């Protein structure tokens, strides 16, 4: 191909600068772990919709998706609500924690999550479990999630996607799980969430 090929145009310097500037923001992404739960409607479809919505978020890339687990609702009378489907996703993100939280709430609203009562049933629950190794007691977004280290329905799927995971301030997920066991967290091998393309 000759250098006089008219289809080959030099890239304007201003465009190169813009691309380089954008790349700087993407060169230092942080790992975040999010917990997903649903016990209303088509639970699997809703969980997949939340995974896809995270992937569609600028500055967020879904890297790992756990198997699906079924658990009884927490903090309510047995049989008073449908069982939950739970999963954990690991993302790489250039968003700060507060922006990731806003996106999680937007996804909940898109699936018509209603916050009428504590531990009430929900179409989708999107919780940030950890953001890199950040520890924060901000009441809007406490990191790591203040109860994650006590909840098998978070730790079991998290261990599946990252056996070396550590809950900042509480220790390795493997050790936390060894201490509490996996009772009430049932693997649903018949259900699968897809990692976005």
For each residue, the residues with C-beta under 8 A, 3 or more apart:
1: 5
2: 5
3: 8
4:
5: 1 2 8
6:
7:
8: 3 5
9:
10:
11: 15 16
12: 15 16
13: 16 17
14: 17 18
15: 11 12 18 19
16: 11 12 13 19 20
17: 13 14 20 21
18: 14 15 21 22
19: 15 16 22 23
20: 16 17 23 24
21: 17 18 24 25
22: 18 19 25 26
23: 19 20 26 27
24: 20 21 27
25: 21 22 28 59 94
26: 22 23 29 59 94
27: 23 24
28: 25 94
29: 26 61 92 93 94
30: 92 93 94 131 132
31: 90 91 92 130 131 132
32: 90 91 92 93 97 100 128 130 131 132
33: 88 89 90 91 128 129 130 158 162 165
34: 54 88 89 90 91 104 126 127 128 129
35: 86 87 88 125 126 127 129 145 148 153 154 157 158
36: 47 50 51 86 87 88 89 124 125 126
37: 84 85 86 87 122 124 125 127 153
38: 41 43 46 47 84 85 122 123 124 125
39: 43 73 81 82 83 84 85 121 122
40: 43 82 121 122 123
41: 38 45 46 123
42: 45 46
43: 38 39 40 46 47 82 84 85
44: 47 48 68 85 191 193
45: 41 42 48 49
46: 38 41 42 43 49 50 111 123 124
47: 36 38 43 44 50 51 68 85 87 124 193
48: 44 45 51 52 193 194
49: 45 46 52 53 111 124
50: 36 46 47 53 54 107 111 124 126
51: 36 47 48 54 55 62 65 87 89 193 194 195 196
52: 48 49 55 56 196
53: 49 50 56 57 107 110
54: 34 50 51 57 60 62 89 91 103 107
55: 51 52 60 61 62 196
56: 52 53
57: 53 54 60 95 103
58:
59: 25 26 93 94 95 99
60: 54 55 57 91 92 93 95 100 103
61: 29 55 91 92 93
62: 51 54 55 65 89 90 91 195 196
63: 90 91 92
64: 89 90 161 162 195
65: 51 62 87 88 89 161 193 194 195
66: 69 87 88 89 157 158 160 161 193
67: 87 157 160 187 188 189 191 192 193
68: 44 47 85 86 87 157 187 188 191 192 193
69: 66 85 86 87 153 156 157 185 186 187 188
70: 83 84 85 86 185 186 188
71: 74 83 84 86 152 153 184 185 186
72: 78 83 84 184
73: 39 76 80 81 82 83 84 119 121
74: 71 119 151 153
75: 118 119
76: 73 80 81 119
77: 80
78: 72
79:
80: 73 76 77
81: 39 73 76 121
82: 39 40 43 73 121
83: 39 70 71 72 73
84: 37 38 39 43 70 71 72 73 153
85: 37 38 39 43 44 47 68 69 70 188 191
86: 35 36 37 68 69 70 71 153 154 157 185
87: 35 36 37 47 51 65 66 67 68 69 157 193
88: 33 34 35 36 65 66 129 154 157 158 160 161
89: 33 34 36 51 54 62 64 65 66 161
90: 31 32 33 34 62 63 64 161 162
91: 31 32 33 34 54 60 61 62 63
92: 29 30 31 32 60 61 63
93: 29 30 32 59 60 61 100
94: 25 26 28 29 30 59
95: 57 59 60 99 100 103
96: 99 100
97: 32 100 101 128 131 134 136 141 143
98: 101 102 140 141
99: 59 95 96 102 103
100: 32 60 93 95 96 97 103 104 128 131
101: 97 98 104 105 128 140 141
102: 98 99 105 106
103: 54 57 60 95 99 100 106 107
104: 34 100 101 107 108 126 127 128
105: 101 102 108 109 126
106: 102 103 109 110
107: 50 53 54 103 104 110 111 124 126
108: 104 105 111 113 122 123 124 125 126
109: 105 106 112 113
110: 53 106 107
111: 46 49 50 107 108 123 124
112: 109 123
113: 108 109 122 123 124 125
114: 120 122 123
115: 120
116: 120
117: 120
118: 75
119: 73 74 75 76
120: 114 115 116 117
121: 39 40 73 81 82
122: 37 38 39 40 108 113 114 125
123: 38 40 41 46 108 111 112 113 114
124: 36 37 38 46 47 49 50 107 108 111 113
125: 35 36 37 38 108 113 122
126: 34 35 36 50 104 105 107 108
127: 34 35 37 104 145 148 154
128: 32 33 34 97 100 101 104 131 141 143 145
129: 33 34 35 88 144 145 148 154 158 167
130: 31 32 33 133 134 143 144 145 148 167 168
131: 30 31 32 97 100 128 134 143
132: 30 31 32
133: 130 168
134: 97 130 131 143 168
135: 143 144 168 169
136: 97 141 142 143
137: 142
138: 141 142 143
139: 142
140: 98 101
141: 97 98 101 128 136 138
142: 136 137 138 139 145 146
143: 97 128 130 131 134 135 136 138 168
144: 129 130 135 148 149 167 168 169 170
145: 35 127 128 129 130 142 148 154
146: 142
147: 150 151
148: 35 127 129 130 144 145 151 154 155 167
149: 144 155 167 170 171 176
150: 147 180
151: 74 147 148 154 155
152: 71 155 156 177 180 181 182 183 184 185
153: 35 37 69 71 74 84 86 156 157 184 185
154: 35 86 88 127 129 145 148 151 157 158
155: 148 149 151 152 158 159 173 176 177 180
156: 69 152 153 159 160 177 182 185
157: 35 66 67 68 69 86 87 88 153 154 160 161
158: 33 35 66 88 129 154 155 161 162 165 173
159: 155 156 162 163 165 173 174 177
160: 66 67 88 156 157 163
161: 64 65 66 88 89 90 157 158
162: 33 64 90 158 159 165 173
163: 159 160 173 174
164: 172
165: 33 158 159 162 172 173 174
166: 171 172 173
167: 129 130 144 148 149 170 171 172 173 176
168: 130 133 134 135 143 144
169: 135 144
170: 144 149 167 176
171: 149 166 167 175 176
172: 164 165 166 167 175 176
173: 155 158 159 162 163 165 166 167 176 177
174: 159 163 165 177 178
175: 171 172 178 179
176: 149 155 167 170 171 172 173 179 180
177: 152 155 156 159 173 174 180 181 182
178: 174 175 181
179: 175 176
180: 150 152 155 176 177
181: 152 177 178
182: 152 156 177 185
183: 152
184: 71 72 152 153
185: 69 70 71 86 152 153 156 182
186: 69 70 71
187: 67 68 69
188: 67 68 69 70 85 191
189: 67
190:
191: 44 67 68 85 188
192: 67 68
193: 44 47 48 51 65 66 67 68 87
194: 48 51 65
195: 51 62 64 65
196: 51 52 55 62
197:
